[in-house]
Amino acid sequence: MYPTVVTLKKGEGRTVKAGGMWIYDNEIASVKGDFKNGDLVTVEDFDGYFMGYGFINIQSKIRVRLMTRKKGQAIDEAFLKKRVQDAWEYRKATGDVGCCRLIFGEADFLPGLVVDKFSDVLVAESLTLGIDRLKPAILALVKKVLAQDGIQIRGIYERSDAKVRLQEGMERVKGFIGEPFDTKVEIEENGVRYLVDVENGQKTGFFLDQKYNRRAVQRLCRDKKVLDCFTHTGSFALNAAVAGAKSVLGVDASELGIRQAQENARLNGVEDRVDFQCADVFELLPELEKRGETYDVVILDPPAFTKSRNSVRNAVKGYREINLRGMKLVKDGGFLATCSCSHFMDPELFAKTIHEAARSAHRRLRQVEFRTQASDHPILWAADASYYLKFYIFQVCCER
């Protein structure tokens, strides 16, 4: 089907054979045939056994990203439409589609492509060279598939400005795909309204992966005093306020994020019960402890402290410190919601780090529940990077 043949070394390709989609440079014995980076190639095991078709890029450590394992399958418009249709049907079956991650890269068998739907606006992020070439066709198909359900998309904004594109030999880009539109988009999630800035917000503009975790926190917050750390644009804080919290303090180091959070508070009519403060959380928490402040609910939603295996040790220190400080601010019998969005902070290590923080803080934890990313960010087993969000809710017990 595709003349260039990539042959694996004997004993390699274990991830692919287990259901994954990546082939690393050190797993390849040979590449036979002419190709350009981003071209589709045929992948075979050391003995000639067919493994699949995928995109090759010699500038990336991930040398080949598989698109299909079906022999004779052309990567054409019909194929891409089926992928898009399957992704949309999955979202309709598993969650709220008013705002959702419509395509989640490898987990939707479209490696390197993310498409988020915010009401009637799409935000696209393309991170690999091969999929970038197919991006216009895929986005046109997304609009067509949604239109079949009566959903008209009024605009698409591209946020392919992540550094990882440089590893694929690509430039970082952002801007409109098609006609310009107002890039501040109003959405509603869990009964909370937000203005999402798809042009200037982090990543694609809003973190949809915490959707149901935010809802889970709502039931703990009625008539309570709440602290939301790393509030970003106020999402957990606003869920607490809308659920009837007595008072909420949201903290973030980003002035832009705090301004957006304040705007969102006004949008929901809860500005009288929510105070947003621009501060370094690591510096503020010890200060709150010195002042004798305590809270019924403390929420810790930090950014990824590590984006590589090499920095995991330092990340552990950060997670341990922030959880220790957070626990000390929780009233006896109050609740701590804490999470990690780093793939490299695996579930076992994160749990161990929280346990160490609790021991240092002289607190006993009763686990209420463990959660992960929303269903529109599906976890594809054997594609480890698709599982990244770990979210705990604990009751914190002090003198017992």
Buried (B, 14 or more C-beta within 10 A) or exposed (E): BBEBBBBBEEEBBEBBEEEBBBBBEEBBEEBEEEBEBBBBBBBBBBEEEBBBBBBBBEEBEBBBBBBBBEEEEEBEEEBBBEBBBBBBEBBEEEBBBEBBBBBBBBBBBBBBBBBBBBBBBBBBBBBBBBBBBBBEBBBBBBBEBBEEEEBEBEBBBBBBEBEBBEBBEBEEEBEEBBEEBEBBBEBBBBEBBBBBBBBEBBBBBBBBBBBBBBBBBBEBBEEBBBBBBBBBBBBBBBBBBBBEBBBBBBBBBBEBBBEBBBBBBEBBEBBEBBBBEBBEBBEBBEEBEEEEEBBBBBBBBBEBBBBEEEBBEEBBEBBBBBBBBBBBBBBEEBBBBBBBBBBBBBEEBBBEBBEBBBEBBEBBBEEBEEBBBBBBBBBBEBBBBBBBBBBBBBBBBBEE
